[in-house]
Amino acid sequence: MSTHTPIRPEIPNGIVQVAGVIDAAEAAMIIEEGADWIGSALRLPSGKDDISEQDATAIFRTLPKPHAGVLISYLTDAAQISAFCDELGVIGVQIHGDIAVRELEKLRDARPDLIILKSLVVKEDNADELLKLVDETHPFVDLYITDTFDPRTGAKGATGLTHDWGVSAELVRRSPKPLMMAGGLSPENVYAAIRAVKPAAVDAHSLLEGPDGRKDRDKVARFVAEARRAFADNLA
């Protein structure tokens, strides 16, 4: 039996997440510019994490509420995911690995307090496959996140590539759970993306970075402002 308090944080409409934080200074800047959640990919299969687990934990545990941290993970074992989320002090986990439905169910049962995001990686011809995945997993998921597959590298996220927004829009219409849109979003296109797809949240990573690989303050500020404008206009 889980010892966790079964109170899951509410997911308000219009969440803006910035992923790939590399240190405390960058995290503070992202929060100052108005992002809601910060995501970090850890224990990557490549072993090339952007930040150490110790530094990520220090950041996540000191974020001023309602701001919060999200683990971006390729782990596929429910017990491992749960334990790692506890270590880090995050409110949610964004699962990018090919996790079995049974493991998602086990994670949901064990962690009613945890926001579970499941990735939907958009390829050229897999819309039906993604809709089937939603049908199978939505009872155990709080939020889906679309991202773009890079056929050149096999990467399932942080590719800087856009995908067919019509696929994301169809997933929004069909999914019983809300959707966070990612994949090639930037200050220049996030307004149009939100207006077209009508997601509940957005996420950006590589296109908010400068030539030095760090998040650029001006890009973060413009991304957040354009996202807020689009969410407001969708409600108008």
Secondary structure, DSSP 8 states (H G I E B T S, - for coil): ---S--------TTEEEEE---SHHHHHHHHHTT-SEEEEE-S-TTS--SS-HHHHHHHHTT--TT-EEEEEE----HHHHHHHHHHHT-SEEEE-S---HHHHHHHHHH-TTSEEEEEEEE-SS-HHHHHHHHHHHGGG-SEEEEEE--TTT---SS------HHHHHHHHHH-SS-EEE-SS--TTTHHHHHHHH--SEEEE-GGGB-TTSSB-HHHHHHHHHHHHHHHHHHH-
